[in-house]
Amino acid sequence: MKKNGSAPAFVKALRRIFALALAMILACLLLSKEGFLSVPASAAEDEIVLRVCSWEEYIDLGEWEEDEVIDLESGDIIGVNPMVEDFEAWFEEVYGRKVRVEYSTFGTNEDLYNMLTIGDVYDLVCPSEYMIMKLMAEDRVQPLSEAFFDTDNEYNYYINGVSPYIRNIFETHDIHGVSWDKCAAGYMWGVTGFVYNPEVLTEEEASTFRLMENRDYYRQITVKDNVRDTYFEALGALKAELLTSEEFRQDPDYAVKLQEEMNDVSQETIDRVQDYLQAVKDNLYSFETDSGKADMITGKVVANYQWSGDAVYTMDQAEEDDYYLNFAVPEECTNIYFDGWVMLKNGIAEDPAKQQAAEAFINFLSRPDNVVRNMYYIGYTSVISGNEDERVFEYLDWCYGAEEDEEETVEYPLGYFFDAEGDDTDYTLTVPEEQLHRQLLAQYPTGEVIDRASIMEYFDQEKSEVINRMWIRVRCFNIKNVPVPVWIALGAVIAAGIVWAVIRKRNRA
């Protein structure tokens, strides 16, 4: 019998049990994703979060079309999934732990540095050589582990596959006594030169830094809108006679002296560079960062100073419209540039698991099939040669090798990049002769070009400030262009101001 409308005791008990069960179900649903139970706390804690920051459009995003399959002798290569997703799956398979990559991008080295300055935290970043040097000088970089250099580890694709040429550069350059290879692993590399229209310019005209001052191409040349590349270019033009002299070229210490000349930041030289750039500035179409590629393709300009990776892209795009452009490396010298991976101390924070994941990421991108995928996707040249793995060299043959019945072919030796002994016998391509002036030259320069290539070093804070002030004057104001009447008017204004001040002072007295 009911009393005051209350239910029997056993019914109340059932209700309590039901309410408790419902609450538990709702709690599980709220803590789960799309209605599925969440990962246990222990498993979630076991997941490594790797924060990576690199250049925009600088890694394969997958989703290739079927006709994009790269069919090599060693097997087909195609990008199905984004490279980052493939790495996450590979890492769990190899190391038995889940890793989640938070992948971010930046537009310039300065953007990255500013992001770090305002407090953004990353574990692994991919800046250019001078920014790597700067970060090393500021003690922000976490050294690579000893395990990373273990050549017996089959998963250490970087140390087992990096080009002997690139490896030598990293081992013989240092910051405060610490060689680059201890803290940085290369990613992509190249040289600088001019993409040009061979229907308008001759190869000889395009093969010199002094093209900037050639009045025959008034307002038809573009150069980079950054102080380092354009400073290097101006140095090459100013020192052209020295750099191309037989005496200088035959010096036993040529490579060392070339690097000294192309890193000359004495005040006298900085002033000469400023005067030179202000003198040629009006002969140029523009200083540019990215628009030069489109300006070349559309024919708006006839020559553009470019990084070799962008040069390949430009020539490829123009060729789609049956418009053929060439690439020329200045006879004076060229600048070797590279982008590379460094771990940051404030991100890694002495966490061995995170460091292992960061180094594994570098290694995964250095696996030859992934090297091919990234080169195909972005058009730049990997620092990886592959050592005993032939897929990178096979890819070059796939891209540039001549057809069997093709005429006008040449032998193109690349032993300096692929062989530690520099032996060209096994690493010589047979290519169409036109590739001596086109994409192949840009992606893999000849040994003769490499002989006159130089690294541009990191400028310390004091010199950077001086050079940056010089660059601001070049970009924003050319004092030599001020007309005489303006100087006269300015002088009159200053004189009038002085007279007025004197009269006012007398009246107060």
Stockholm file with secondary structure:
# STOCKHOLM 1.0

chainA/1-509         MKKNGSAPAFVKALRRIFALALAMILACLLLSKEGFLSVPASAAEDEIVLRVCSWEEYIDLGEWEEDEVIDLESGDIIGVNPMVEDFEAWFEEVYGRKVRVEYSTFGTNEDLYNMLTIGDVYDLVCPSEYMIMKLMAEDRVQPLSEAFFDTDNEYNYYINGVSPYIRNIFETHDIHGVSWDKCAAGYMWGVTGFVYNPEVLTEEEASTFRLMENRDYYRQITVKDNVRDTYFEALGALKAELLTSEEFRQDPDYAVKLQEEMNDVSQETIDRVQDYLQAVKDNLYSFETDSGKADMITGKVVANYQWSGDAVYTMDQAEEDDYYLNFAVPEECTNIYFDGWVMLKNGIAEDPAKQQAAEAFINFLSRPDNVVRNMYYIGYTSVISGNEDERVFEYLDWCYGAEEDEEETVEYPLGYFFDAEGDDTDYTLTVPEEQLHRQLLAQYPTGEVIDRASIMEYFDQEKSEVINRMWIRVRCFNIKNVPVPVWIALGAVIAAGIVWAVIRKRNRA
#=GR chainA/1-509 SS CCBTTBCCHHHHHHHHHHHHHHHHHHHHHHTSBTTBCCCCHHHHHHCEEEEEEEETTCSCCCCCCGGGCEEETTEEECCCSCHHHHHHHHHHHHHSSCEEEEEEEESSHHHHHHHHHTTCCCSEECCBHHHHHHHHHTTCEECCCGGGGCTTCTTCHHHHHBCHHHHHHHHHCEETTEEGGGTEEEEEEEEEEEEECTTTSCHHHHSSGGGGGCGGGTTCEEEESSHHHHHHHHHHHHTHHHHTCHHHHTCTTHHHHHHHHTTCCCHHHHHHHHHHHHHHGGGSSEEESSHHHHHHHTTSCSEEEEEHHHHHHHHHHHHHTTCCCEEECCSSCEEEEEEEEEEEHHHHTTCHHHHHHHHHHHHHHTSHHHHHHHHHHHCCEESBCCTTCCHHHHHHHHHHCCCTTCCSEEEEECHHHHCTTCCCTTSEEEEEGGGGSSHHHHHSCCHHHHHTEEECCCCCHHHHHHHHHHHHHHHHCCGGGSCHHHHHHHHHHHHHHHHHHHHHHHHHC
#=GC SS_cons         CCBTTBCCHHHHHHHHHHHHHHHHHHHHHHTSBTTBCCCCHHHHHHCEEEEEEEETTCSCCCCCCGGGCEEETTEEECCCSCHHHHHHHHHHHHHSSCEEEEEEEESSHHHHHHHHHTTCCCSEECCBHHHHHHHHHTTCEECCCGGGGCTTCTTCHHHHHBCHHHHHHHHHCEETTEEGGGTEEEEEEEEEEEEECTTTSCHHHHSSGGGGGCGGGTTCEEEESSHHHHHHHHHHHHTHHHHTCHHHHTCTTHHHHHHHHTTCCCHHHHHHHHHHHHHHGGGSSEEESSHHHHHHHTTSCSEEEEEHHHHHHHHHHHHHTTCCCEEECCSSCEEEEEEEEEEEHHHHTTCHHHHHHHHHHHHHHTSHHHHHHHHHHHCCEESBCCTTCCHHHHHHHHHHCCCTTCCSEEEEECHHHHCTTCCCTTSEEEEEGGGGSSHHHHHSCCHHHHHTEEECCCCCHHHHHHHHHHHHHHHHCCGGGSCHHHHHHHHHHHHHHHHHHHHHHHHHC
//
